[in-house]
Amino acid sequence: MSKIYQPKCDNWIEHNVYMQIIFIIRDYDRMIEEYQDLLEESPSPPDGQPRGSGTGDPTARKVFKAVNISDKIKAIDKAIEYTPKEYCEPILENIKSGQPFPDYANRKTWTKWKGRFIRIVGENLYLV
């Protein structure tokens, strides 16, 4: 993994918030899988026996978790829609696994679009 670097600019994001956004983007693939699992999951059939003494609402917990994950996925998807197609995949791979950018664009172009991508995700999550 390469060092995480945020270029200095006028619309600077606080380091802790920047790191939250980075790690949410890195978790994108896992969140999609978990969201699909939550949607497809079904409870086991009841056997008629009482369970536990606490009052819990597993359905509500599942819904809250699904909504939280869905909001993060939508925030990243909106940033992907805004970013030009030729830059999307390399930017995601650079953030997720530290892969270097391809040679078909200048380093400043990659830095600009990566910064915009991260800022859009932060704005969509109401962190920025």
N, C-alpha and C positions, 0 to 999 in steps of 0.2 A: 504494500500500500504506500502510496506517495503521501507526502505531508499535505494536510488540508490547508489551503491558502486562499484567503479572501482579499482580492485586490482593494487597495484604498481608493475610495471614490466619494462622491457627494452623498449618495444614498447608502451609507455604511450600515450594515446589520450587526447588532451586538453579537459578540463571539458565541455566547451560550445559545442564543436563538439560532444563529447560523449553524451550529453543530446539531441542534435538534432537527433542523430542516434537512441537513445532509443525511442524518441517520434515518429519518423517515423515508427519504428517497432510496437509500440503500436497502430498506426493508420492503420495497415495493413488490417484488416477486412473492415473498412469503405472505404478505398481506392479501394478495390476490388468491393464493391457495387457501389461506385460512378463511377468507370470506366465502369462497365456493364451498368449503367444508361445512361452514355454519349454515349455509342455505340448504345443503343436501342432508344434513344431519337430522335424524328423527329420534324421539325418545323411545326407550324400550317399553314394551307393553306392560301395563300395570298388572300386578299379580294379586291385588286385593288386600295386601298387607300394609299396615301403617309404617311410615318411614320417618325416623328422627323425631326430635321434639321441637325443632326450630321452625319458624315460619319463613320459608324461602320462596322466591319466585324465579326459578331457573329460566323460564321463558323470557321474563323481563330482562334478566342479566344477559341472555343470549342476544336479545334485540338491541340493548345498549352497546354491546360489544360489536355487533354487526354494523350499527350506525356509525360508530367511531371509526371502524376500519374503512367503511364505505366513504366517509368524508375525506379521509387521507388519500384513498385511491382516486377519488374524483379530483382532488386538488392537483395531484400529479398528472392526471389525464388532461386537465385543462391546460397545464403548462406544456404538455406534449403537443396539444393542438395549436398553441400559440407559436411554438418554436418551428422554424422551417424543417421540413422532412429530412433534408440531407444532414442536419446537425443533431437531430433528436437521439438516434441510437448511439452515436459516439459519445454524446454528452452523458447519457444514462450509464453507459459502460465505464466511462471515466469516473463518474461519481461512485458507482457501485463497486468496481473492482480496480480502479486506478489505471486502466489501460490508456496508453498515450493516444492523443488525437491523430487522425489520419493527416496526410500531407496536402490534401486538396484545398485547404483553407489556411490562412495566416493564423499565427498563434493569437494575435489580438482579436481576431474574429471568434475563435473558439472561446477565449476568455469572456468576451462580451456576451455571447449567447449562453454560456454556462451561468454567468452572473444573473442574466435576465431570467433564465429557467429557475434558478434557486429562489430569486426574489418573488417570482410569480407563485411558486409553490408556497412560500411563506405568507404571501398576501391571501391566497386561497384558504390557508389554514388559520388566518387571522393572527398570525404570530408577528407579522411586520406591520 
